[in-house]
Every structure is written in structure tokens, then in C-alpha cells.
Amino acid sequence: MKHIVCILSMVCCLFSCRTNNPGEETELGDIYSQPRIGRIAVRNTFKNDFEFYDKTTGNAYIPRGTNFTQMRQISYNGTVVIVQNSPLITHNNFESAHYQSNEVESMFIFLERYGYNTVRTLLNPFSIVDSLGNLNSGSMDNIADFLERAEMHGIGIIFTIQWAPLNVFPETISEPDDLAEAQNAHYLFSSGYVRESHFWKEFIRALKLRSAPMDAIFAYGIRNEIHFDVTASPLNQTITPVVCCNGTSYDLSVSGNMQKLIDDSFTAWSSAVRTAILAEEPEALVTAGFYLIYPGSPGIRMPSMDAIFSSELDFIDLHMYPDLDPQVTVDSVAKFFTLDQNRFKPVLMGEFGFMDNDNRSLDTLGSELLTWKNHMMSYYEVDGWILWTWDNGEGLSKQDEGLFLKRMANQP
């Protein structure tokens, strides 16, 4: 939703960030000596709370870092992808034509220097596979390179994907409604589960074939932002019942059945895909992303928070942008996500930042984000935060030179 025009790049730094000369003091004094991370897992603490920890050291692991993405026009088989009569602009980080290892290395050097430990990045569903489900070899080579560099600098990686991989879609996306219908369908029907499960298994196998450091993968985000469109087929059917993958028939003319169908299909989909990942990587963490649904999106629905927190996902990835609605406060967002209630999974702010600077200074924006972050972690026990975004080629990221990330660097 938000990513096409996002400008929180202003609070992050250039790929070509400046490095200090030997012996030159940084804002934090001594430069961090970042230890290599081990496999990250989840444990129950003595307070009956849940936290991330490093299985090698036994130390608690508080994720803090940045998202890494580049927004570009997408082509498939040489043809520009058109959605709703416009070229699709979305995340495109690892295609050989665009991936620049020197810029990636600069980012990891900067993050290591300032004590960050996590990067979240997005796979492109149109370029990572072809229509038959074959992985793009060049992209996989670059992803392996990305992981090797992350491991060298002690950075854990979360891979997520904007939509289901292209081979999961049942047909070519040629009409404005096709994308929404396909989005609904791959959560609802088991044929989509099978293809998507196959993708993640092949993705992991391809990385192992390249001897990629698998412990550097903090988590697999099986969807960037989960949502359903009730204005699109088959959720707009109130005459013919919809039969879900679990074999249950849902009469959508009956009150409450729409949400029950969404919850049941999300639960079955996330369980099936997680099971496939664990078959290849038994110690893997699996998550998915969720965002606050604002007024003006009446057709968009998401699973209930009860379904989300009771799912088999290992932790929950919530996306929070304080400036998207003037009525939004840190407490109202926490209430929407039911963070004020007892829960039994860690929660990560997987996207956290501003969409627009509204002509406000970097200091003002930084102070607001610090207040928001501290409140979420202190009062609602959120377990980590990842800024949006390192640099997507827009906004003040071209001018900031990492000042905001330096300011945030000494924050737990």
C-alpha cells in the first residue's frame, strides 16, 4: 500500500554513507565490535513473556535495524507489468541488472559500526520465479551474496515477499481486478498453498546449494502485508457459498461468516507454508506482516488479532506509520493490534517510520519516532524495531547521510 511513495528514506542513510577515518570518534564514542550472530530463536522468560535470543550465546536478541529496498518498474518476460492501467512499481532488490554488492557492503559496514543487528528485505514476486516456478538463478546468486555479507557484519536478515510468487497466481494479471482476486484465492484454496510451499522449499534449497550462511537468516516473512479484498471474487459472492481449503462451506450472506472465512483460511495458509519451511530448516522462525487498516479502505480486511496471535507463526510483524492519519496515536495503534492484552508471541515493529516529512525538521521527526518507539517497547513490550527505510531512491535519504540512524544507534 504505502511503499510506492514512501519517504521515510529521509531518516535513513545513503548507500554511499561516509565512513570515519581510523581513530576518528563517532557520536557513540568507540566503534561497535559486532559479534557474529547465531541462530535466533524464541523463548519464554521467567515473567511468562516471550523474547528473541541467540542460541549460540544465550543472550537476548533485540532486533533493531532498517528495511532495505529499491522501488522500480517491474517487467515480466520482457513486458512491463500493468496493474490498474499503470506500470507496477514495487520492490526489486536482487535482479542482476540492479543489485550492487558494493552498496550493500556499505550499508552493512554502517549498520555494524553503529550497533544494528537486523535488516528486513523484500523479494520480488515477479522476478524471483518464472510462471513455471523456476527460481531466477541470478537473483539467487545475489541473495546468497547478500547473506554472506550480512553474516560477516553480524546482521540477521528477514526475507519477506510482497505477494505470492508469480507461479502461485492462477492466470496472467491483465485486468484491474485480477490482482485482488488472485490475492484472495491463494489464501483460500489449497492449490495456492501447494505452489507457495514449493517456492519456499526451493528457495531454501537454492541457498544451501550456494553454501549461503543459513544462520544469518533471522526469519522468513511469508507475506509482507496480509490482507483480503472483500470487493473482489470470491469474497464478494453472497449467493453461492464459498468452499475453503478446509472443506467447510461459508455462506457469506450470514453475518460473521466473512470474518470466519478470512480467519480460517489465514490459519490454514500460514500453517501450511510454515510447515514447508520447517521441513527444510527445522530451526527457522516464520512470520508475516500486518498493517493498520485506515478509513478509506472499506474493502480491505485482515485476519482478526485472535487468529493472528493463535496462529503457528513464531512472531508477529506489525507495521506502524505515525503520520498516516491525524487521529492515530501510539495507544490507538496498540489497541488496534490488541497489544494491551495478554499475548504469547514476540512482536516486532517490522516497518516503522514516516511516510512524509510535511516540511518538518529531521530533529522533529526523530524525536517523534523515539517517543513512539520508547512507548511501544516500555508500555506494550514490543520486542524490536526496524526503520522504513534505508534508501529507496527518494526523499531526504539523499541528504541525510545517516544522521537519524546514528541518533537511533544507542537505543535499545
Summary of the structure (lengths in Angstrom):
residues: 412
radius of gyration: 20.7
end to end distance: 28.9
largest distance: 72.4
contacts: 1343
relative contact order: 0.18
helix: 33%
strand: 19%
